Amino acid sequence: MKKLSFFIALLALSTNAFVACHKHDHDEDDTQAPGLTISSPAAAASLSGEVHISGSVTDESLHEMSIKVTRDSDGAELFSANPTVHDKTSYNFDEHWTPAGISAETAVTLTIHVEDHTANETEKTVKFSVK
């Protein structure tokens, strides 16, 4: 019985969180995808030491954002961040990543994905290398 009560309470909390997010008064006619500018790193750059990942996103009402760096040879995720952009109209990001355990020059891909409250999405990638 305790497990059932716990499950019901957990379901109620998750439902309330979902409704709270979607309860906002968002413009359902919004068909514009978020704007995304990646300032760094530059495409085809060869970087050593700390990698700066910076840029900006804009939209009428941002919802979610993810930043990932993966190794091209095997798709392994080397870095990830999920900045809090919920309900913002603009956000400047500046993440820092120091590659660990990489001894030779390694090709990687930065992928940034942004979504607004009406499910419009923007995704951009930058290929570069780290050593």
Short mmCIF file of the C-alpha atoms (twelve columns), coordinates in Angstrom:
data_MODEL
# 
_entry.id   MODEL 
# 
loop_
_atom_site.group_PDB 
_atom_site.id 
_atom_site.type_symbol 
_atom_site.label_atom_id 
_atom_site.label_alt_id 
_atom_site.label_comp_id 
_atom_site.label_asym_id 
_atom_site.label_seq_id 
_atom_site.Cartn_x 
_atom_site.Cartn_y 
_atom_site.Cartn_z 
_atom_site.pdbx_PDB_model_num 
ATOM 1   C CA . MET A 1   0.000  0.000  0.000   1 
ATOM 2   C CA . LYS A 2   2.887  2.359  0.773   1 
ATOM 3   C CA . LYS A 3   4.343  1.732  -2.678  1 
ATOM 4   C CA . LEU A 4   1.009  2.548  -4.318  1 
ATOM 5   C CA . SER A 5   0.672  5.773  -2.298  1 
ATOM 6   C CA . PHE A 6   4.225  6.758  -3.212  1 
ATOM 7   C CA . PHE A 7   3.534  6.058  -6.909  1 
ATOM 8   C CA . ILE A 8   0.331  8.136  -6.835  1 
ATOM 9   C CA . ALA A 9   2.133  11.039 -5.126  1 
ATOM 10  C CA . LEU A 10  4.982  10.853 -7.640  1 
ATOM 11  C CA . LEU A 11  2.517  10.808 -10.549 1 
ATOM 12  C CA . ALA A 12  0.677  13.829 -9.127  1 
ATOM 13  C CA . LEU A 13  3.934  15.795 -8.749  1 
ATOM 14  C CA . SER A 14  5.104  15.018 -12.273 1 
ATOM 15  C CA . THR A 15  1.679  15.886 -13.719 1 
ATOM 16  C CA . ASN A 16  1.678  19.216 -11.854 1 
ATOM 17  C CA . ALA A 17  5.155  20.029 -13.153 1 
ATOM 18  C CA . PHE A 18  4.068  19.224 -16.725 1 
ATOM 19  C CA . VAL A 19  0.879  21.297 -16.447 1 
ATOM 20  C CA . ALA A 20  2.756  24.195 -14.825 1 
ATOM 21  C CA . CYS A 21  5.174  24.354 -17.750 1 
ATOM 22  C CA . HIS A 22  2.445  24.160 -20.372 1 
ATOM 23  C CA . LYS A 23  0.094  26.463 -18.502 1 
ATOM 24  C CA . HIS A 24  1.999  29.560 -19.643 1 
ATOM 25  C CA . ASP A 25  0.242  31.869 -22.058 1 
ATOM 26  C CA . HIS A 26  2.424  31.169 -25.117 1 
ATOM 27  C CA . ASP A 27  1.599  32.305 -28.615 1 
ATOM 28  C CA . GLU A 28  0.436  29.114 -30.324 1 
ATOM 29  C CA . ASP A 29  0.787  30.905 -33.690 1 
ATOM 30  C CA . ASP A 30  4.557  31.103 -33.160 1 
ATOM 31  C CA . THR A 31  6.093  29.350 -36.157 1 
ATOM 32  C CA . GLN A 32  9.551  30.896 -35.891 1 
ATOM 33  C CA . ALA A 33  12.382 28.663 -34.732 1 
ATOM 34  C CA . PRO A 34  14.723 30.083 -32.088 1 
ATOM 35  C CA . GLY A 35  17.662 32.109 -33.354 1 
ATOM 36  C CA . LEU A 36  21.045 30.566 -32.526 1 
ATOM 37  C CA . THR A 37  24.489 32.078 -33.025 1 
ATOM 38  C CA . ILE A 38  27.652 30.174 -32.123 1 
ATOM 39  C CA . SER A 39  30.567 32.567 -31.587 1 
ATOM 40  C CA . SER A 40  33.137 29.962 -30.586 1 
ATOM 41  C CA . PRO A 41  34.670 27.593 -31.315 1 
ATOM 42  C CA . ALA A 42  35.182 28.326 -34.989 1 
ATOM 43  C CA . ALA A 43  34.637 25.621 -37.593 1 
ATOM 44  C CA . ALA A 44  37.795 23.611 -38.362 1 
ATOM 45  C CA . ALA A 45  39.669 25.153 -35.413 1 
ATOM 46  C CA . SER A 46  42.406 23.103 -33.771 1 
ATOM 47  C CA . LEU A 47  42.321 23.835 -30.050 1 
ATOM 48  C CA . SER A 48  44.405 22.809 -27.065 1 
ATOM 49  C CA . GLY A 49  43.637 23.420 -23.428 1 
ATOM 50  C CA . GLU A 50  40.321 24.884 -22.328 1 
ATOM 51  C CA . VAL A 51  37.633 25.116 -25.012 1 
ATOM 52  C CA . HIS A 52  35.257 28.081 -24.845 1 
ATOM 53  C CA . ILE A 53  31.748 27.421 -26.172 1 
ATOM 54  C CA . SER A 54  29.907 30.706 -26.527 1 
ATOM 55  C CA . GLY A 55  27.097 32.368 -28.399 1 
ATOM 56  C CA . SER A 56  23.482 33.423 -27.989 1 
ATOM 57  C CA . VAL A 57  19.911 32.248 -28.491 1 
ATOM 58  C CA . THR A 58  16.739 34.299 -28.921 1 
ATOM 59  C CA . ASP A 59  13.044 33.524 -29.203 1 
ATOM 60  C CA . GLU A 60  9.616  34.723 -28.022 1 
ATOM 61  C CA . SER A 61  9.725  32.080 -25.273 1 
ATOM 62  C CA . LEU A 62  12.599 29.627 -25.005 1 
ATOM 63  C CA . HIS A 63  11.945 26.215 -23.454 1 
ATOM 64  C CA . GLU A 64  15.017 23.953 -23.502 1 
ATOM 65  C CA . MET A 65  18.636 24.003 -24.617 1 
ATOM 66  C CA . SER A 66  21.357 21.368 -24.801 1 
ATOM 67  C CA . ILE A 67  25.054 21.652 -25.610 1 
ATOM 68  C CA . LYS A 68  27.086 18.530 -26.439 1 
ATOM 69  C CA . VAL A 69  30.551 17.730 -27.716 1 
ATOM 70  C CA . THR A 70  31.031 14.258 -29.201 1 
ATOM 71  C CA . ARG A 71  34.084 12.480 -30.562 1 
ATOM 72  C CA . ASP A 72  33.676 11.960 -34.322 1 
ATOM 73  C CA . SER A 73  35.380 8.548  -34.408 1 
ATOM 74  C CA . ASP A 74  32.908 6.779  -32.110 1 
ATOM 75  C CA . GLY A 75  30.196 9.277  -31.099 1 
ATOM 76  C CA . ALA A 76  31.261 9.240  -27.438 1 
ATOM 77  C CA . GLU A 77  29.925 12.218 -25.494 1 
ATOM 78  C CA . LEU A 78  32.847 14.221 -24.107 1 
ATOM 79  C CA . PHE A 79  30.957 17.232 -22.719 1 
ATOM 80  C CA . SER A 80  27.347 18.204 -22.105 1 
ATOM 81  C CA . ALA A 81  25.455 21.089 -20.542 1 
ATOM 82  C CA . ASN A 82  21.773 21.989 -20.291 1 
ATOM 83  C CA . PRO A 83  21.565 25.707 -19.529 1 
ATOM 84  C CA . THR A 84  18.318 26.915 -17.967 1 
ATOM 85  C CA . VAL A 85  16.599 29.027 -20.637 1 
ATOM 86  C CA . HIS A 86  12.964 28.364 -19.727 1 
ATOM 87  C CA . ASP A 87  10.718 31.377 -20.528 1 
ATOM 88  C CA . LYS A 88  13.667 33.609 -21.464 1 
ATOM 89  C CA . THR A 89  13.598 35.614 -24.683 1 
ATOM 90  C CA . SER A 90  17.381 35.752 -24.997 1 
ATOM 91  C CA . TYR A 91  20.286 33.918 -23.448 1 
ATOM 92  C CA . ASN A 92  24.041 34.313 -23.863 1 
ATOM 93  C CA . PHE A 93  25.931 31.100 -23.172 1 
ATOM 94  C CA . ASP A 94  29.579 30.734 -22.213 1 
ATOM 95  C CA . GLU A 95  30.568 27.177 -21.311 1 
ATOM 96  C CA . HIS A 96  34.106 25.976 -20.646 1 
ATOM 97  C CA . TRP A 97  35.397 22.472 -21.294 1 
ATOM 98  C CA . THR A 98  38.872 21.092 -20.741 1 
ATOM 99  C CA . PRO A 99  39.332 17.858 -22.707 1 
ATOM 100 C CA . ALA A 100 40.707 15.146 -20.447 1 
ATOM 101 C CA . GLY A 101 42.436 11.967 -21.535 1 
ATOM 102 C CA . ILE A 102 43.011 13.119 -25.112 1 
ATOM 103 C CA . SER A 103 46.647 12.807 -26.111 1 
ATOM 104 C CA . ALA A 104 46.446 13.053 -29.904 1 
ATOM 105 C CA . GLU A 105 44.563 15.507 -32.081 1 
ATOM 106 C CA . THR A 106 40.934 14.360 -32.038 1 
ATOM 107 C CA . ALA A 107 38.080 15.430 -34.322 1 
ATOM 108 C CA . VAL A 108 34.949 16.441 -32.402 1 
ATOM 109 C CA . THR A 109 31.524 17.913 -33.119 1 
ATOM 110 C CA . LEU A 110 29.738 20.531 -31.043 1 
ATOM 111 C CA . THR A 111 25.942 20.239 -31.281 1 
ATOM 112 C CA . ILE A 112 23.632 22.870 -29.821 1 
ATOM 113 C CA . HIS A 113 19.898 22.228 -29.802 1 
ATOM 114 C CA . VAL A 114 17.296 24.822 -28.758 1 
ATOM 115 C CA . GLU A 115 13.520 24.466 -28.547 1 
ATOM 116 C CA . ASP A 116 10.780 26.989 -27.805 1 
ATOM 117 C CA . HIS A 117 7.415  26.431 -26.129 1 
ATOM 118 C CA . THR A 118 5.599  25.738 -29.403 1 
ATOM 119 C CA . ALA A 119 8.083  22.973 -30.319 1 
ATOM 120 C CA . ASN A 120 9.982  25.010 -32.917 1 
ATOM 121 C CA . GLU A 121 13.581 23.795 -32.921 1 
ATOM 122 C CA . THR A 122 16.990 24.965 -34.048 1 
ATOM 123 C CA . GLU A 123 20.094 22.807 -34.104 1 
ATOM 124 C CA . LYS A 124 23.564 23.774 -35.249 1 
ATOM 125 C CA . THR A 125 26.842 21.904 -35.310 1 
ATOM 126 C CA . VAL A 126 30.475 22.963 -35.455 1 
ATOM 127 C CA . LYS A 127 33.249 20.508 -36.295 1 
ATOM 128 C CA . PHE A 128 36.678 21.208 -34.816 1 
ATOM 129 C CA . SER A 129 39.550 19.301 -33.222 1 
ATOM 130 C CA . VAL A 130 41.123 19.212 -29.785 1 
ATOM 131 C CA . LYS A 131 44.590 18.094 -28.716 1 
# 
